[in-house]
Amino acid sequence: MKKLKIFDAVYATSTPLTVGVLGLAAKFFWSKPFVFEIRDLWPEAPIQLGYLKNPLMRKLALWLEKLIYRHASGIVTLSPPNELYIKNRVKVPVAMIPNLAIPVVEKEALLSKSLVIGYFGTLGKANGLVKLITLARKADEMKIPGFEIKVAGDGALKQWFLEQLNKYNIQCVTYLGHLEPDAFKAALASIHFGYVSFRDEPILEHCSPNKYFDYLAAGVPTIVNFGGWLADLSQNSASGFIHIKEEEQKLLEDLTAIFNNEGQYNTLRINALNLSTTFSAKLAGHKLGAFLGMCFKPG
């Protein structure tokens, strides 16, 4: 900020929580207001997931969180449960502006003998990938003709994931590695359902993963394997399925049935596209502009 020399306000976006320290510096050292955008709840998420175990560090992190929130001119959250969390913590203006569903590639209603699910995202500890492995094992057991799960991404559990594929001799999964933007577009155009995965932890039901919105924008119906606002959104808009633990066979049967019915699958695809329009850059821009105008209003 010293290099900028002249600025009117700061928009700080996390994670991590320490990004908010820049906002505090702007306020205390330069008397400039700041708005804090919260993408994930820190330190609440690492505390609940067992990553932040030291009691003193927990107290310090929670103290810093509240300090940043209290001194912000406004807070932007990406999901309804996060919005409620903030409102219960501090009395500052809060706006809920979710991720953008920006059209990258629009699918046609694909009807073929090969049903393809895509999981494009982090292969991490929070992602509950054992559920995807279980689904793949059941698909192999059912011997669904041409069925395939395409997986792309990287993360702390990448090696574990590949070892699981080898351990169970899983045939239906194709690992694509890390995809650059052009390769991601091509992969997105080749799938019929987009899989979103998290562990069964209450705090992870607050999440707002980009890939969910990428699927919608491409007209790809979703499969969500955790509860919370995205599961509710998918069900209420009839734009996807919920993967319930130990109900893998039913899910695969339902997916196969709707995929083999051109009219039903196309309706699902259109519902996904219609839902994506509620997360457009235009709508988000208008809402954010109005919120920032209120937060940074002189006097």
N, C-alpha and C positions, 0 to 999 in steps of 0.2 A: 504493500500500500504506500510505502514511502516513495517508490518509483513513480506511482501514479500522481502523487502530489496534490492533484485536484480531483475530488470526487464528492458527490452529494450524499450517497448512501451505499450500503453494502448489502448484497444478497449472498448469503452463505448457505451452501447446500451440503448436507452430510449424507453418508457416513464418511469418516468417523465423527463422533461427537465433538472432538477437539477442533474441528473446522469452525465451530461456534466461537472459539477463542478469538478468531479474527474479527468476528462481529463485535465482541466485547472490546477489543482493542480500538476498533473504529469509534465506538461510543465513548470510552473512557479517555482516550488519548487525543482524538480529533473531534469529539462531540458530534459524531455523525450517527444517524439511526441505522439499524440493520434489521433485515427480515431473515429468519432462519427457516430453511427448508429441511424437513425430516424425511429421509427416504426409508430408514429403518429405525426402530426404537433402540437407541443406545443410551445407557448401558443395560436397559431392561432385557433386551434380547440375549446378550451374552450371559447375564446373570441367570435367567431362566433356563438357558441351555447348558449351564454348568461350566462355561468357559472362564468366567470371572469369579473365582472362588475366595480370594483373599478378602476377609471382612473389611479391612481398612480401605483397600482399593475400591470395594463396592461403595462404601460410604463417600469416599472422595468423588467417585464417578457420579453418584446420585446428586451430590452437592453441586458439582459442576453443571450437570444437566439442568437443575432447577435455576441456577444462577443465569445460565444462558437464556432459558425460556423467559425468566422474569424481566430481563433487560432488553429483550427483542421488541421491536415495534409491532411485529406480527410474526406468525408461524404458519408455514405451508406444510400440509401433510398430504400423503398420497393415497390414503385409504380411510374409510369411515371409522374403523376401530381405532386407528391412530389419532384421528381427530378427537374422538371421545376421550382417549387417554390424555391428550394434551389439555383438553378443557377441564378434566378432573384434577390436573396438576397445577395449573396456573390460570390467572385471569388476564389473558392477552388476546387480541384478535386472532382468530384461526380460520384459515381457508383450506378446504379439501379439494385438491386438484390432482387427479390421478395421472398415471402415465399416459403418453400419447399413443394412439393407434394410427400410425402413419402408413398409408399404403405403400408397400414395397413391390409386391407382385400380387395380382389378383388371380386366383385360381378359377378355372372353369370347373363345372361339376364333373369331376372325374368318375367314370364308371368303367371299371376293368375287373378282371378276376383277382387282382392283387390288391389287398387292403394294406395300406402303409400308415403306420403311426410314427410320428417324429417326436423325439425329446431333444430339444436344442437348449442347453443351459449348463449351469455349473454342476460338476460332479463333486459335490462337497458334502461335508458332514451333516449339514442342515437339510439336505435334499431328499432324504428318505428313499434312496435308490433301491433299497431292498424290495420295495413295492414293485418297481419296474422289473427287477429280476424275477420276482414271483409271477408277474403277468407274462413275461416272456417264457418262463418254464411251462406255465399252463398252456400257452399257445402252441408250444412244441408238442406237448402231450396231446392236445386236441387235433394236431395235424391239419390246421386250417390251410387250405391250398393257397400258396403264394403269399401268405401273410408275412409282413416284415416290420420290424421296429428299427428305425434309423436313429442313431444317437450321435450327437455332436457336442463337443464341449471339453473343458478341462477342469481340473480342480484337485483338491487334496485326496479324493477317493478314486481318482482315475485308475490307478494301478489295481486297487481293490476291485473296481468294477470289471476290469478286463480279466482279472483272475476268476471272478465269479462266472463270467461267460465260459471260460475254459473249464472250470471245476464242474459245471453242470452240462457241459457240451451243448450250450444253447445255440441253436441253428438260425433262429429267426432274427437275431440282432446283428445289425451292421454298424460298426463304429467308424465314424467319418473323421474323427480327430477334431482339431480346432478349425473352424471355417472363417475365412475372410468374407467381407460383405458380399461379393459377387457369388461366391460358392454358397453362402447362406441363402441368397435369393433363389438359387437353383434348387437347393435342398428343400426350401419351403414350398416351392411349386410342385414338388414331387410327393408330398404327403397328403393324407386325407383327414387325419386327426392330429392335433397337437397336444402333447402330454406335458402337464405341469406338475412338479413333484416337490413335496416338503414332508419332513417328519411330522408325526402326530404330536405337536406341541402347541398349546394355546397361543403363545406369542407369535408363532409362525403363521397363524391364521390372519394376522395383520398385514402380511406381506403383499407387495404389489409388483410381481416380477414382470420385467419388460416383455419376455417371450409370450406371455399370455396375450398381450395386446398386439404383438406382431402376428400371432396366429389369427386373431379376429380380423385385423386389417387385410390379411390375405384371403379371407373367406374360408379359413380352416377351422372347423368345429373343434372344441377343446375337450380334453379329458383332465379333470382336476382330481388329485388323490388325497386332498386334505379338506377340512371344513373351513368355515369362515365366509367372508364376504364374496370371494370369487366363486366359491361353490354355489352360493345363493344366487349370484348374478347369472351363472351358467344355467341353472335350473329355471330361474324366473324368465329368462329370455329364450329358453329352449334352444340354446346354441351349443350345447355340449353335454358330456356325461360326467358322472362322478365315479371314481374308482374306489369302491368300498373294500376294505381289507377282508380277505377270505371269500370274496365274491367275484374272483377273477373269471371264472367260467361264464357266469351270467353276463358280465361286462362284455366279454368277447363275443358271446352269442348275440347280444343286443347290437354291438357294433357291426357285426357281420350282416345281421338282418337289415339294418337301416342302410348300410352301404350297398347292399344288393337291390335296394329299391330306389330307383333313380329319383322319383318324385320326393320321397322322404329325405334322402340325402341332400338333394338340392335345397329343400326347405331349411334344413339345418344350416347349410352353407350361407343361405341368404340371411338367416337370423344372426349368424356371426357377423356378417358384413353390416347389417343394420345396427347391431350393438356397437360395432367399432365407430360408427359416426358420432356416438355420444362422447367419444374420447378424442375428438378431432383437435388439431393444433389451433384452429380458429376459436373454438369454444373455450379451450384452456387459456388462450392468449387474452381473450376478452375478460375472463374471470380474474386472471392474474393481474392484468393491467388495472382493473378496478380496485383490486385488493391493495396493490402497491400504492396506488394513488391515495387511498385512504390511510395507509400506514405512514406514508412519507409526506402527508399534507403538512405544510408549514403551520407552526403554532399548535 
